[in-house]
Amino acid sequence: MTTTTTPLPNGTPSRNGHAAAPPLTPVVTAGNGRDARGHFVAGNKAACGNPINRRMSHFRRVGLEAITDADIRQLFRRWLELALAGDSAAGGLLAKYCLGKPRELDPDDVDNHEWAIIARWPSRQEFESACIDLVRPQEAAHLIDQLRDVKPNLAGEGRANPHDLLAERQARRKRRK
């Protein structure tokens, strides 16, 4: 059995023995604004946006300009009064807009979720650096002294006290200048 191979547009022979598809060219058909594959082409007036969306956006903008903070407070107070009187729909609206949608947590994944929160905390070195860089030196030393009572050796490996940290940091700053 002999298979004939038709070369592909890039010049390589077809591996499956079938003729290669003709190359697609963006030919506009009969003024309908589409190419040979039916896709919209540049300049098509039919795909110029969503006029209903523009109108709704305009209405939202006008509505937000008309409503004041006091109006929103009055609305929430009214919802609260109705909810406390037993109106579950008002309670639902109040919960929806004040508390938001509750997150769904997998009970088996609670530990991983808590660990991810802890992992975002700054490291001890980041905390010390922030204390030294962003706080006056005396306040940083006092804070590290207090924290050392809670967690020993907070000042770092082999460092005797926060004052050594401050002196080391100030020496590094002088060397940079």
N, C-alpha and C positions, 0 to 999 in steps of 0.2 A: 504494500500500500504506500503510495507516494502522497505526501502532503505538500502543497504549495504554500509558500509563505509570502504574504504581501508586506512590503516594507511599511513601517510606521512613519508618521510625519517627521520624526527625528532621524530617519534613515536606517534604523535598526530593524531587522526582520521580526515579524510577529512570531511569538513562540507557540501560540496555540493553533496556528494554521488558519485562523479566521482573518478575513480582510479587516484592515484597520478602519475605524470610523473616520469619516471626513472631518477635517478640522472645523471647529465652530468659529464663525465670524459674526461679530455683532451687526447683523443686517437688520435694519428697521423695516418692518413689514407694513405695507399699506397705510401708513400714517396713524397706527393705533398706539404708538409710543412704546412698543415692545420689540425685543430682538427675536432672532430665530428660535431661541429656547423659551420664549414667552416672558422673559424678565423685562422689567421696566428699564428704559434707557435714560440717559441724562436729558434733562429738558422736558420730561413728561409732565404734563399739567395735571394728570389724574392723581399723582402721588404727592400732592403739595401739602399734606398735613391733615390733621383732624380738626375740622371747624367746630365740632361740638366740644372738644377738649378745650379749645381756646375760649369758647363762650363760658364754659364752666369755670375755667381759671379766672376769667374776668369777674364772674359772680362771686367767687370766693374772695377775691381781692376787695371788691366793694363791701362784702359782708364783714370782712375783718376790719375794714376802716370804720364801719358803723358801730361795731361792738367795742365797748370800753372794758377795762379791767374790772370796774365796779359792776358792770352788767354780768360778767362771768362769775364774780363772787356772789352776786345775788342769785344767780342760777344754781350754783353749787349749794348755797344755803337752803334754797327751796327744795332741791333734791334731798338734802340731808333731813329736812323736816318731814318730807313725805316718806322717806325710808324709815325714819324712826317711828312714824305712825303706822308702819306696816306695809307700805307700798313696795312690793318686791321689784317692780320695774325701775323705780327711782333708785332703789338700793343697787340694782345691777348697773345702772348708768354711773352712779357714784363710784362703785368699785372699779368699773371699766376705765373711767377717766382719772381716778385718783391712784389706784393701785396698779393698774395695767394688767396685761394678760399674764397669768401665772406661768412660770417656767416649769416644764416637765422634766423631772429628774428621775433617772432610773435608780431604784433603791440599791441596786447592786453597784452603782457607780458613784455613790455619795462620797466614798473615801477618795476616789480619784479626783472628784470635783474639789473637795477640800484641799487636796494636795496641790492642785493647779493654782488655787488661790494663794496658798503659802509660797509656792514657787515664784510668784510675782513679787513677793516682798523683797526689799533690798537686802543684799548680803551684809554681813557684819562689816566688811571692808568698805562697802558703799556707804553704810550708815556712819562709820567713823569719819570717812572722807567728807561727807556732808556736814557732820558736826564741826569739823575743823575748818572747812572752806566757807561755809555759809553762816556760821555763827561766830560771834566774837570769841577770841581764844579763851578768855576766862570762863565764859559760859560753856564752851565745849568741854573744857577740862572738868568743870563741875558736873556736867551731865554724864560724862564717862565715869567719873568717880562714883556717882550714884548708881549707874548701871552695873559697875563692877561688883557692887554689893549683891545685886540680883544674879549676875552671871560672872563668875570669876574668869580672869584672863581675857576680858573683853577688849583690852587695849591691843591685843595681838600677841603673836608668838614671841616670848622672851622679852617683851618690853615691860619695864617695871611700873610705869605710871603714865597718865595722859600728858603730863608736863613734858616727858621725853618725846612723846608724839608731836606735841606742838613745837618743840625746839627743832626736831628733825624736819618738820614741814617748813618752818621758817628758814632753816638753812638751805633747803632745796630751792625755795623761792629766791633767796639771795644769789644762789649759784646760777639760776636762770637769767637773772638780770645782768 
